[in-house]
Amino acid sequence: MPPPIAAPVDQPYAGPVQLKVDLTNVRDRVAHVREEIPVPPNAKELVLLYPQWIPGSHSPGGPISRLAGIVTSVDGKRVQWIRDPINVYAFHVPLGAAARTVSLQFDYLSPVKPAEGRIERSDAIVDLQWNEVVMYPAGFFSRDIPFDVTLNVPQGWKYATALETASEEGSTLKFKRTTLNTLVDSPLYAGIHFKQVDLSPSPADTVRLNVFADDEKDLAISADAVEKHKNLAIEADKLFQSHHYGHYDFLLLLSSTVGGIGLEHHQSSEDGARPNYFTEWDRGGLRSDLLPHEYTHSWNGKFRRPAGLWTPNFNVAMRDDLLWIYEGLTQYWGSVLAARSGIRTPEQGRYAFARVAAGFAVSPGRDWRPLVDTTNQPTVSQRRPVSWVSWQRPEDYYTEGALIWLDADTKIREVTNDRKSLDDFAAEFFSPYNGSFVTDTYNLSDIVDALNRIAPYEWMKFFQERVYALHPAVPADGITRGGYRLVYSDKMPSWLTRAETPATGADFSTSLGFSVGGSRAGAAEPPAGRESNDLGNVWWNSPAFNAGITPDMQIISVNGKAYTAKVLRDAIMEAERTKQPLELQFRRGEEYKSFSIPYYGGLRVPSLERVDGTPDRLDEILAPSKRPLPAM
């Protein structure tokens, strides 16, 4: 075995790294990278690391396979690097006596087709993640390595980032000196069509919405949409009673070409939505919690972070076991803030919880896999899709985590006679060191102790039963304690019909047991007027599964009629009345298959129904906060 690579030590690096990135090759989607790296005294070699463990991705997925043209020189003389035989993210550069500077150049080849990965660049937009275009010296904490960064963007393009700009000369940008950890945590969007909207709740809390679009017409943002996004910043301040950033920048791309994304950062977030996010505002609802979710991460995940997810640099393995707090609690508050701000209506807010609970009711994966084990999935699969989601339950720490935290919120309200809530926990747990950017880590015991200070209860047992033990029952206690029950009907809410797009897909999970269409936000949709007929998922042990339908099929026809979501819904309701089997035709590769399915249970659209005589805690949770804005 080769000698181990030096472990990171918390001491200042020899000097600032000069990083230059050129994004002007729009046609080939190539970023040209140059670095000048000072050599520490008496070093015999310099080991350069390409970031592997990326915060927010929770997996060792740094895209090293996209690098090409790697060349190293020492004091102007080319020296051949040697890749580490064990750690392929590490490059050894031999040094001569009194070596002073290592020069590095390489190209980052961004995907040009979806089969290669998420599309990050187009002729009009670029999403630049700094971890993709940087290498750094091993043996140091990322916060101890200073960087001076210069960026070239295409002529005339606008840009937005949480980094502070030092100078701007034409298309050449220079940023103020920063550290590696802050650099990687501060992505940059650039593009032709750009609009910035001020969302600041107060002069002391600067929040901006930076929108980049494929087309100028998609930047038409209504006053109503602006107000609701301003409300988001206000409601977050009321909830957390603090902020831990100098300014916060939402980076939002509206594109059918550049792939959708939702990735948190301390002072910004990378967000992607459909091109008509603003111009067809009433089609939202299903995915409208993206910005609230990522914004919440500035407090939960960036300022306060599970100890296992804090690492000294980007090549030390993370431990994901508390993702049900990092992501699950954030998922919960993302849904709550979407409703409190008006981005979602109260009905849509309730539906979000109903849909999750109904999904678990038809998903048997909870019979064998405890929730805590799903936190290993980013490492197990590096977040690649799986074939049988309902049986494998790949990342349920998001959605089941949200139901568990609704359970916790309503439990606090119950045991305190509605004098306290999870909002009080948020204010206590996330408000210390107001204004500090320094990450403050926590363990489960810290969460339990804080909850006990708000509402004494058996919180450790509460989480052991729901997270660490096998828990096959649908986690709906929060819904029940919130004053509602899960019910099903044949009625599709009008807002849900409008929100359904090829990108979101048509959901038949609670009836036949499959979904049609569906893709990540911002991904390319079928041509206008055409619905996708690709199956998204097939639910294990559902009527579709038992008939032999698999996720790699396309639905062609329903009772002899060409498939559309409406045609299939009408047929399901007709079968409920006539008790005649559904005749469905599918395509699998070059083969056509027909299935006769005796399903007569109706659409089974989930919703929450108010239970008379019970406290309406869920409505209270989703209503705008009555707290005043904090003095900051």
Secondary structure, DSSP 8 states (H G I E B T S, - for coil): --------BSS--SS-EEEEEEEEETTTTEEEEEEEEE--TT-SEEEEE---S-TTT-SS---GGGEEEEEEEETTEE---EE-SS-TTEEEEE--TT--EEEEEEEEE--SSGGGS---B-SSEEEE-GGGG--EESSB-GGG-EEEEEEE--TT-EEEESS-EEEEETTEEEEEEEEHHHHHT--EEEESEEEEEE--SBTTB-EEEEEEESSGGGG---HHHHHHHHHHHHHHHHHHS---SS-EEEEEEE-SSS---EEE-SSEEEEEE-TTTTTTGGG-SSSTTHHHHHHHTTTBTTTEEEGGG--SSTTS----TTHHHHTHHHHHHHHHHHHHHTSS-HHHHHHHHHHHHHHHHT-GGGGT--HHHHTTHHHHHTT---S-HHHH-TTTTTHHHHHHHHHHHHHHHHHTTTS--HHHHHHHHH-TTTT--S-EEE-HHHHHHHHHHHS-S-HHHHHIIIIIS---S---HHHHHTTEEEEEES---HHHHHH--TTT-EEETTTTSEEE----TT----STT----BEEEE-TTSHHHHHT--TT-EEEEETTEE--HHHHHHHHHHHHHH---EEEEEEETTEEEEEEE---S---EEEEEE-TTS--HHHHHHS---S-----
